Amino acid sequence: MSSKRDFLTIWDLTAGEIECLLKRAIELKSGSDKNNCPLIGKSIGIFFEKPSTRTRVSFEAGIYQLGGQSIYLNPRELQLGRGETIADTARVLSRYLSGMVLRTYSHASAEEFASHATVPVINGLSDLHHPCQALADLMTILEKKGRISGIRLAYIGDGNNVANSLIEAAARTGISLTVACPEGYEPDPDIIERARNAMAKDSKGELIILRNPKEAAGRADVIYTDVWVSMGQEDKAEKKKTKLRDYQINGQLLQCAKNDAIVLHCLPAHRGEEITDEVMDGPNSAVFDQAENRLHTEKALLEFLIR
């Protein structure tokens, strides 16, 4: 029996596997294989420490559409909340379930859970990575631009978990990624270093970190942003908003990009802060297609991991 596969970061997939998953997600979106039910008779745990709209609903809907059953696990209702260890919880739940989706504050908790689980574990979001979002982002770019390799993507704003996973996705797929962020709000330095080493080895893709959002947006095929203050960072809200106020995606910034550039946002959006209404609802926005694609890429991922 082959060993189980986890999906905690984009690095857990090869470039070829990402290509196959995106192709499969597009097939699933087309509805041409709607009678496929690979998860029939299987139960998937959904463990969330954080509130969620897109991640929870897309996974629960996707599991159901693939013939499976999702079981929502609130940490306050499990023995974890009373001192049971992550390791013991992972071992026990592996006896009942065919897979787990985790949405945690600490990425180390997701890694610990996966190390003790005997079923596939999917990172639905952690403080360091958001790989499921990155898969949906790649699918949206492929749909709108017809290719991924060589695309010029500008990420503007806080160098958070979304930015970290985009950097990994760029290294895997040959995207030229520019991140514009204030000093002190850069993506994780270890992720940056690993991505640059991978890009140099494979001679594809590029990663630039700079301060000027207009420079980043110049000639971009895709402009991407996220909220300035993530869940759990509310105590730093005012300081972050002050530092990031010049990093808003608005009509003036969009003019620096290519005329047919698409705008992405992983949502939820704080309209009037990191993005304006005119851009969010404008003709260049692919935000809601991007949100829908969470469902299709996650279905392809579940089908790939859980056998």
Backbone hydrogen bonds, N-H to C=O, Kabsch-Sander energy under -0.5 kcal/mol:
donor,donor_aa,acceptor,acceptor_aa,energy
7,F,121,V,-2.9
12,D,9,T,-1.8
13,L,10,I,-2.1
18,I,14,T,-2.2
19,E,15,A,-2.1
20,C,16,G,-2.2
21,L,17,E,-2.5
22,L,18,I,-2.5
23,K,19,E,-2.0
24,R,20,C,-2.4
25,A,21,L,-2.7
26,I,22,L,-2.1
27,E,23,K,-1.8
28,L,24,R,-2.7
29,K,25,A,-2.3
30,S,26,I,-1.6
31,G,27,E,-0.7
31,G,28,L,-0.9
32,S,27,E,-1.0
34,K,31,G,-1.1
36,N,33,D,-1.7
39,L,66,L,-2.5
40,I,37,C,-1.5
41,G,67,G,-0.8
42,K,39,L,-2.5
44,I,69,Q,-2.9
45,G,99,G,-2.5
46,I,71,I,-2.8
47,F,45,G,-0.6
47,F,101,V,-3.1
48,F,46,I,-0.6
48,F,73,L,-1.3
49,E,103,R,-3.2
50,K,103,R,-0.7
57,V,53,T,-2.1
58,S,54,R,-2.5
59,F,55,T,-1.9
60,E,56,R,-2.6
61,A,57,V,-2.7
62,G,58,S,-2.4
63,I,59,F,-2.8
64,Y,60,E,-1.9
65,Q,61,A,-2.6
66,L,62,G,-1.5
67,G,64,Y,-1.9
68,G,63,I,-2.7
69,Q,42,K,-2.4
71,I,44,I,-2.5
72,Y,70,S,-0.5
73,L,46,I,-3.4
74,N,72,Y,-0.6
77,E,74,N,-2.3
78,L,75,P,-0.8
81,G,75,P,-0.8
81,G,78,L,-1.2
82,R,79,Q,-1.7
83,G,80,L,-1.6
84,E,79,Q,-2.3
89,T,85,T,-2.1
90,A,86,I,-2.7
91,R,87,A,-2.2
92,V,88,D,-2.2
93,L,89,T,-2.7
94,S,90,A,-1.7
95,R,91,R,-0.5
95,R,92,V,-1.6
96,Y,92,V,-0.6
96,Y,93,L,-1.1
97,L,93,L,-2.4
98,S,43,S,-3.1
99,G,43,S,-0.7
100,M,120,P,-2.2
101,V,45,G,-2.6
102,L,122,I,-2.8
103,R,47,F,-2.3
104,T,125,L,-2.1
107,H,105,Y,-0.5
110,A,106,S,-1.2
111,E,107,H,-2.3
112,E,108,A,-2.5
113,F,109,S,-2.6
114,A,110,A,-2.5
115,S,111,E,-2.0
116,H,112,E,-1.0
116,H,113,F,-0.9
117,A,113,F,-1.6
122,I,100,M,-3.0
123,N,7,F,-3.1
124,G,102,L,-3.5
124,G,122,I,-0.9
125,L,102,L,-0.8
126,S,129,H,-2.5
127,D,105,Y,-1.3
130,H,161,N,-0.7
132,C,123,N,-0.7
134,A,130,H,-1.5
135,L,131,P,-1.8
136,A,132,C,-1.6
137,D,133,Q,-2.3
138,L,134,A,-2.4
139,M,135,L,-2.2
140,T,136,A,-2.2
141,I,137,D,-2.4
142,L,138,L,-2.5
143,E,139,M,-2.5
144,K,140,T,-2.5
145,K,141,I,-2.9
146,G,142,L,-1.8
150,G,174,G,-2.5
151,I,148,I,-2.1
153,L,151,I,-0.7
153,L,176,S,-2.6
154,A,222,V,-3.0
155,Y,153,L,-0.6
155,Y,178,T,-2.7
156,I,154,A,-0.5
156,I,224,Y,-2.7
157,G,180,A,-2.8
159,G,185,Y,-2.2
160,N,158,D,-2.2
164,N,160,N,-2.3
165,S,161,N,-2.1
166,L,162,V,-2.1
167,I,163,A,-2.3
168,E,164,N,-1.8
169,A,165,S,-2.4
170,A,166,L,-2.6
171,A,167,I,-2.0
172,R,168,E,-1.8
173,T,169,A,-1.8
174,G,170,A,-1.9
175,I,170,A,-0.9
176,S,151,I,-2.9
177,L,175,I,-0.8
177,L,206,E,-3.1
178,T,153,L,-2.7
179,V,208,I,-3.0
180,A,155,Y,-2.8
180,A,178,T,-0.5
181,C,179,V,-0.6
181,C,210,L,-2.1
185,Y,182,P,-2.0
192,I,188,D,-2.2
193,E,189,P,-2.4
194,R,190,D,-2.3
195,A,191,I,-2.3
196,R,192,I,-2.5
197,N,193,E,-2.2
198,A,194,R,-2.2
199,M,195,A,-2.7
200,A,196,R,-2.3
201,K,197,N,-2.1
202,D,198,A,-2.4
203,S,199,M,-1.2
204,K,199,M,-1.3
205,G,174,G,-0.6
206,E,175,I,-1.4
208,I,177,L,-2.3
210,L,179,V,-2.8
210,L,208,I,-0.5
216,A,212,N,-1.9
217,A,213,P,-2.2
218,G,214,K,-1.0
219,R,256,C,-1.6
220,A,217,A,-2.2
221,D,152,R,-2.6
222,V,152,R,-1.8
223,I,262,I,-2.7
224,Y,154,A,-2.9
225,T,264,L,-1.7
230,S,228,W,-0.6
233,Q,230,S,-2.1
236,K,233,Q,-2.2
237,A,234,E,-1.4
240,K,236,K,-2.3
241,K,237,A,-2.7
242,T,238,E,-2.0
243,K,239,K,-2.0
244,L,240,K,-2.1
245,R,241,K,-0.7
245,R,242,T,-0.7
247,Y,244,L,-2.5
248,Q,245,R,-0.5
249,I,274,E,-2.8
250,N,248,Q,-0.9
254,L,250,N,-2.5
255,Q,251,G,-1.3
256,C,253,L,-1.7
257,A,254,L,-1.2
258,K,220,A,-2.0
261,A,258,K,-1.9
262,I,221,D,-2.2
263,V,284,N,-2.3
264,L,223,I,-3.0
266,C,225,T,-0.8
271,R,269,A,-1.0
272,G,275,I,-3.2
273,E,270,H,-2.3
274,E,270,H,-0.6
275,I,270,H,-0.7
276,T,249,I,-1.9
280,M,276,T,-2.7
281,D,277,D,-2.7
282,G,279,V,-0.9
285,S,282,G,-1.3
286,A,263,V,-2.5
290,Q,286,A,-2.4
291,A,287,V,-1.9
292,E,288,F,-2.0
293,N,289,D,-2.0
294,R,291,A,-1.2
295,L,292,E,-1.4
296,H,292,E,-0.8
297,T,293,N,-2.3
298,E,294,R,-2.0
299,K,295,L,-1.9
300,A,296,H,-2.0
301,L,297,T,-2.1
302,L,298,E,-2.8
303,E,299,K,-2.4
304,F,300,A,-1.7
305,L,301,L,-2.4
306,I,302,L,-2.6
307,R,305,L,-0.7
